[in-house]
């Protein structure tokens, strides 16, 4: 599975960027559960973070949770069309 780590166009605080990057790193290691938890924590901290929703969608898809993946993708597009 190819996973691209994208940096948001609007800079967020350095610690938030690291959190999202840690989520992608967890996905790349095959740890979708950890990635989902990381992305969820970022969404709880900053609900309008489109990249956290995008990552959450990837984690949900890796966990076989298609409905959650679609919901997260929709939120990502809402926050960063």
Secondary structure, DSSP 8 states (H G I E B T S, - for coil): --------SS---HHHHHHHHHHHHHHHTT-HHHHHHHHHHHHHH-TT-HHHHHHHHHHHHHTT-HHHHHHHHHHHHHH--
